[in-house]
Amino acid sequence: MEHLNLWQKLKLNKDFSAKAALIEHYVELVKIVAGRLYNTYGSNVEYDDLISYGIFGLIDAIDKFELEKSVKFETYAQIRIRGAIIDQLRNLDWVPRSIRQKSKAVDSAYHKLENSLGRSATDEEVAKEMEMSLPEFQSVLQQINNLHVVSLEEKLMEGSVNNLHSEEETLPESIICTQESYETLQTSIENLPDREKQVIMLYYYEELTYKEIGSVLNISESRVSQLHTKAISRLKSKLSG
């Protein structure tokens, strides 16, 4: 393991100079995670603020990491860092109430239609259900995109943290995703319309930006955003039962 000597000094001897050295070494992980999230939230928060939030996640990861676990620290730390940043963004509540209301309306429309139809609802069907024109519906999708990114980031982060720990370990309720709900999420992703599934996989699993996804799929960034938001609404409707 990289820097095993420092880890042993910290875990066995409570050597805080070793902890400081580990924080300094792994701070690059914070920059990586914060940079990716800044691509999404940059219009709402400063990059330096994301770094600050992420540092707390890094320190938490260093404190809680167990050397005997067969998990790479980098993997564990990035989950904790992302979680710390997302928790703080949620606490800031920077999403206007009107956007939250629109998000709930879209989620409700997908939930109602897809339960009754037994298949994925089309844009036209959802727009009609919401008594909107198609352009109006697509505009709403753009507006609620950032809020929806937080939603699935949390679910994926929660499931990943859960999978990296033993069942006996006690974790805060806020970061535990039950195995049942995580499996439901995975199945629901598999059942998304092809383009939406591609966007979800490229964004959350391959960690590409909207711009990069657009290049891969040969579509515009705004189209990637729309596909992403529709996918999240469908997923949330499945997870809400």
Buried (B, 14 or more C-beta within 10 A) or exposed (E): EEBEEBBBBBBEEEBEEBBEBBBEEBBEBBBBBBBBBBEBBEEEBEBEBBBBBBBBBBBBBBEEBEEEEEBEBBEBBBBBBBBBBBBBBBEEEEBEEEBEEBBEBBBBBBBBBBEEEEEBBBEEBBBBBBEBEEEEBBEBBEBBBBBBBBBBBBBBBBBBBBEBBEEEEEEEEEBBBEEEBBEBBEEBBEEBBEBBBBBBBBBBEEEBBBEBBBEBBEBEBBBBBBBBBBBBBBBBBBBEE
